[in-house]
């Protein structure tokens, strides 16, 4: 069952297929594991950004996609100390397509780490649903492993990094997808500063924590700490209010969110 169609992406299968139809690859990445940083918003705002990032993925057979999305709402006290959540069930139905979750990894991760199966978090968060059609279109993985949550603090980052290493040991042909916007909804200058800081962080600079406003910064930190994906991040595109920019600038007035697409690997 889907929860965010029509609002974030087309509900009709034909329109959804047309909006997410794969384009020719750029051959930027040729090996696995690899990783993508993708924004989340309505297709009218970020659809082109998603295309311009997905074209850098390898054409090699992908056995597994690990989706790491943010949780913007607090975790319910009854679910603590878990900080990551999977959907309930063994698969997900969307616009006539069935996505299979990796059965053995799901079981192993839930047994070894603070992870719960909780559908209601997926009812709140649209990132997984709106990204999934692009995953099918460009990667066609055998299995998916969806995780959303709040990765905050050293312990959570270290735990997620350990999970990533375990996953990469089990499935070498894996793509890690981190869904994260470059800034919160902030005044123009503050949003541009946050997006610029994230861009510098992706390029390996040490950035003060208070300058980073990405909604999934902990997952990015965990990927770096895990060492499972070689190479550095490369920026694929920069979008704000549905328009692409060659650079991040504080132009405009009012509140805005910057959306960056990036890829990592060799």
Backbone torsions as a table, in degrees:
resi	resn	phi	psi	omega
1	UNK	NA	132.8	178.7
2	UNK	-99.8	157.0	-174.8
3	UNK	-125.4	-18.7	-169.4
4	UNK	-120.6	11.4	177.1
5	UNK	-66.1	160.0	-177.0
6	UNK	74.1	-46.6	-179.7
7	UNK	-74.5	-47.0	-175.0
8	UNK	-105.7	-25.4	-177.7
9	UNK	-154.4	159.6	-177.8
10	UNK	-63.3	139.7	179.3
11	UNK	-80.2	-32.0	-177.1
12	UNK	-75.9	135.0	-176.3
13	UNK	-58.9	-41.2	-177.9
14	UNK	-64.0	-45.4	179.1
15	UNK	-67.6	-37.4	179.6
16	UNK	-66.7	-42.8	178.2
17	UNK	-62.2	-39.5	179.7
18	UNK	-67.1	-40.6	-178.1
19	UNK	-68.8	-25.6	-173.5
20	UNK	-115.4	9.7	-178.1
21	UNK	-57.3	129.9	-175.1
22	UNK	-64.5	141.9	175.3
23	UNK	-103.8	165.5	178.2
24	UNK	-57.1	141.6	-178.2
25	UNK	-76.5	156.7	179.3
26	UNK	-90.7	-11.7	-176.2
27	UNK	64.7	23.8	177.7
28	UNK	-66.8	-45.1	177.9
29	UNK	-108.9	138.4	-177.2
30	UNK	-125.1	-10.1	-176.1
31	UNK	-128.5	163.5	175.4
32	UNK	-120.4	151.7	0.5
33	UNK	-68.3	154.4	172.7
34	UNK	-141.0	175.7	-176.6
35	UNK	-145.6	151.4	175.7
36	UNK	-127.2	142.7	167.1
37	UNK	-108.1	121.6	-174.3
38	UNK	-128.1	143.1	175.5
39	UNK	-81.9	170.2	174.0
40	UNK	-135.9	128.0	177.1
41	UNK	-175.6	-172.8	177.1
42	UNK	-66.4	154.0	179.9
43	UNK	-59.2	-31.7	179.1
44	UNK	-63.3	-24.6	-179.8
45	UNK	-94.6	-35.3	-170.8
46	UNK	-131.7	2.9	-178.3
47	UNK	-55.1	-44.8	-179.9
48	UNK	-67.8	-35.9	177.0
49	UNK	-63.0	-38.9	178.1
50	UNK	-65.0	-44.5	177.2
51	UNK	-58.8	-47.2	-174.8
52	UNK	-69.4	-14.9	174.9
53	UNK	-94.2	-43.8	-179.2
54	UNK	-63.4	-25.9	-178.7
55	UNK	-66.0	-13.0	-179.7
56	UNK	-89.0	-3.5	-177.3
57	UNK	-72.9	150.8	178.6
58	UNK	-64.8	153.8	175.5
59	UNK	-88.7	0.0	178.3
60	UNK	-62.6	156.5	178.8
61	UNK	-63.0	125.8	179.7
62	UNK	-102.0	116.7	179.2
63	UNK	-82.7	-30.3	-173.9
64	UNK	-147.6	136.6	167.4
65	UNK	-114.8	126.2	175.3
66	UNK	-101.9	115.6	-179.9
67	UNK	-99.9	124.1	179.9
68	UNK	-118.8	104.6	-177.4
69	UNK	-111.3	160.7	-178.9
70	UNK	-84.6	160.2	170.8
71	UNK	-119.9	113.2	-175.0
72	UNK	-83.4	-21.0	179.6
73	UNK	-95.2	158.2	177.5
74	UNK	-62.8	152.9	173.7
75	UNK	-77.4	135.9	179.8
76	UNK	-63.6	137.0	179.5
77	UNK	-53.1	-33.2	-178.9
78	UNK	-68.7	-17.7	179.9
79	UNK	-95.1	-13.7	179.0
80	UNK	-68.1	149.6	9.8
81	UNK	-87.3	10.5	177.1
82	UNK	-59.9	141.5	176.1
83	UNK	-127.9	-1.7	175.5
84	UNK	-128.8	146.9	-174.2
85	UNK	-138.7	138.3	174.7
86	UNK	-104.2	162.2	171.4
87	UNK	-67.9	163.3	173.7
88	UNK	-84.4	152.1	-179.7
89	UNK	90.6	-176.5	-174.9
90	UNK	-109.0	-2.1	-177.6
91	UNK	-158.6	174.4	-179.3
92	UNK	-139.2	132.5	-178.8
93	UNK	-104.6	129.9	179.1
94	UNK	-149.1	120.0	175.3
95	UNK	49.7	43.1	176.3
96	UNK	83.5	1.4	179.2
97	UNK	-111.0	141.1	178.7
98	UNK	-106.4	125.4	176.6
99	UNK	-104.1	122.4	179.6
100	UNK	-90.9	132.8	174.1
101	UNK	-87.1	149.2	-177.3
102	UNK	-69.5	109.3	-170.7
103	UNK	-66.5	-45.2	-175.2
104	UNK	-73.2	-39.3	179.0
105	UNK	-67.8	-40.1	176.9
106	UNK	-56.9	-46.8	-178.5
107	UNK	-64.3	-45.7	-177.1
108	UNK	-65.5	-43.1	-178.9
109	UNK	-66.1	-40.3	179.3
110	UNK	-66.2	-30.1	179.6
111	UNK	-77.3	-32.7	-172.6
112	UNK	-99.3	-20.0	-171.8
113	UNK	-131.3	162.6	180.0
114	UNK	-75.2	75.8	-179.4
115	UNK	-127.9	134.9	176.1
116	UNK	-123.5	154.3	170.8
117	UNK	-89.0	111.2	-177.1
118	UNK	-139.8	108.5	-177.0
119	UNK	-69.6	-31.5	-172.3
120	UNK	-65.4	-24.6	175.8
121	UNK	-69.9	-31.9	177.8
122	UNK	-75.4	-21.6	173.2
123	UNK	-71.5	-28.2	-179.6
124	UNK	-84.6	-37.6	-169.6
125	UNK	-103.0	123.8	-176.9
126	UNK	-87.8	-12.0	-169.0
127	UNK	-57.2	-43.2	-178.5
128	UNK	-62.2	-49.4	-176.9
129	UNK	-62.1	-44.4	-175.3
130	UNK	-73.7	-23.3	178.9
131	UNK	-84.9	-28.8	-173.0
132	UNK	-55.2	-44.5	179.4
133	UNK	-61.4	-33.5	176.0
134	UNK	-69.2	-36.8	177.2
135	UNK	-60.7	-46.1	178.4
136	UNK	-62.8	-43.7	-173.9
137	UNK	-66.5	-43.0	-173.9
138	UNK	-95.4	-30.0	-170.5
139	UNK	-115.2	-30.5	-178.8
140	UNK	44.1	56.7	-176.9
141	UNK	-70.7	155.6	173.9
142	UNK	-67.3	-43.8	-179.5
143	UNK	-134.5	159.5	173.8
144	UNK	-124.0	149.8	174.8
145	UNK	-129.8	95.0	-178.1
146	UNK	-87.7	135.1	176.4
147	UNK	-140.1	126.3	171.1
148	UNK	-127.9	151.5	-179.2
149	UNK	171.6	-165.3	179.7
150	UNK	-119.3	104.4	-179.6
151	UNK	-95.9	92.7	-173.1
152	UNK	-129.0	130.3	178.0
153	UNK	92.7	160.0	-174.9
154	UNK	-60.5	-41.7	-177.2
155	UNK	-63.2	-43.7	-179.8
156	UNK	-66.6	-41.6	178.7
157	UNK	-62.2	-44.2	179.5
158	UNK	-64.2	-40.6	179.6
159	UNK	-64.9	-44.5	179.1
160	UNK	-65.0	-39.0	177.6
161	UNK	-60.8	-40.5	177.4
162	UNK	-63.4	-39.9	176.9
163	UNK	-61.9	-43.2	-179.6
164	UNK	-61.4	-40.1	178.3
165	UNK	-64.1	-42.3	178.7
166	UNK	-62.2	-44.2	179.9
167	UNK	-61.5	-46.0	-178.1
168	UNK	-66.8	-28.7	175.6
169	UNK	-69.8	-34.5	-179.1
170	UNK	-80.5	-37.3	-175.9
171	UNK	-134.5	100.5	-179.2
172	UNK	-73.5	-29.8	-179.6
173	UNK	-87.1	68.3	-172.4
174	UNK	-125.0	144.7	171.5
175	UNK	-118.1	125.3	175.1
176	UNK	-94.3	126.6	178.1
177	UNK	-114.6	121.7	176.4
178	UNK	-108.3	118.1	179.3
179	UNK	-93.5	115.2	-175.4
180	UNK	-160.0	132.4	171.9
181	UNK	-85.1	153.9	-174.0
182	UNK	-75.4	-22.1	178.3
183	UNK	-148.7	159.1	167.4
184	UNK	-71.0	178.0	170.5
185	UNK	-74.8	105.4	-171.8
186	UNK	-134.3	162.8	170.8
187	UNK	-55.5	152.2	-169.5
188	UNK	-48.9	-49.4	-176.8
189	UNK	-67.6	-40.0	179.6
190	UNK	-68.1	-39.4	178.4
191	UNK	-63.5	-42.6	179.4
192	UNK	-65.5	-39.5	177.8
193	UNK	-63.4	-42.7	179.6
194	UNK	-64.4	-43.1	-179.7
195	UNK	-66.9	-39.9	177.2
196	UNK	-64.0	-40.3	179.2
197	UNK	-63.9	-41.1	177.9
198	UNK	-65.1	-41.1	178.5
199	UNK	-60.1	-43.3	178.0
200	UNK	-65.8	-38.4	177.1
201	UNK	-61.1	-43.7	179.8
202	UNK	-63.9	-28.2	178.7
203	UNK	-87.3	10.0	171.5
204	UNK	96.8	3.8	178.8
205	UNK	-79.6	149.3	175.4
206	UNK	-84.9	117.8	-175.0
207	UNK	-116.2	137.0	177.3
208	UNK	-61.7	137.6	-172.3
209	UNK	-57.9	-35.7	-175.4
210	UNK	-69.9	-12.4	178.4
211	UNK	-88.0	-13.6	-178.1
212	UNK	-96.8	121.5	-178.2
213	UNK	-120.0	18.7	177.9
214	UNK	-65.0	141.2	-176.8
215	UNK	-76.8	-3.1	-179.8
216	UNK	-140.7	40.0	-176.6
217	UNK	-60.7	-35.6	-179.2
218	UNK	-62.8	-37.7	178.2
219	UNK	-66.9	-38.4	175.9
220	UNK	-62.3	-43.8	179.3
221	UNK	-63.4	-39.5	-180.0
222	UNK	-64.5	-39.9	179.0
223	UNK	-63.1	-43.0	178.5
224	UNK	-63.4	-44.2	-177.4
225	UNK	-67.5	-31.3	-176.9
226	UNK	-69.4	-33.5	-178.5
227	UNK	71.6	16.5	-175.0
228	UNK	-79.7	-19.6	179.9
229	UNK	-117.3	121.2	-178.2
230	UNK	-77.5	167.1	176.1
231	UNK	81.1	175.1	-179.7
232	UNK	-105.6	167.5	176.9
233	UNK	-73.9	143.4	172.7
234	UNK	-126.9	133.2	-179.8
235	UNK	-77.2	127.1	178.9
236	UNK	-92.2	-36.9	-175.4
237	UNK	-165.9	159.5	179.2
238	UNK	-132.5	122.9	-178.8
239	UNK	-128.2	147.6	173.1
240	UNK	-149.3	128.8	-178.0
241	UNK	53.1	36.8	175.9
242	UNK	81.1	3.5	-179.7
243	UNK	-114.9	143.3	179.3
244	UNK	-88.5	142.9	179.9
245	UNK	-129.2	142.4	176.8
246	UNK	-71.4	-25.5	179.2
247	UNK	-142.2	163.1	177.6
248	UNK	-86.9	118.6	-178.1
249	UNK	-131.1	150.3	179.7
250	UNK	-84.8	35.0	-179.0
251	UNK	-72.7	154.0	177.7
252	UNK	93.3	173.9	-179.5
253	UNK	-127.1	163.7	178.0
254	UNK	84.0	-168.1	-176.7
255	UNK	-91.1	146.3	-179.1
256	UNK	-156.3	163.5	176.1
257	UNK	-125.6	133.1	175.2
258	UNK	-91.8	141.1	179.1
259	UNK	-121.1	117.1	177.0
260	UNK	-107.9	143.6	167.9
261	UNK	-113.7	136.5	-178.8
262	UNK	-147.8	161.0	179.6
263	UNK	-139.2	153.1	-174.9
264	UNK	-141.4	135.6	178.6
265	UNK	148.5	-163.0	-177.1
266	UNK	-128.3	NA	NA
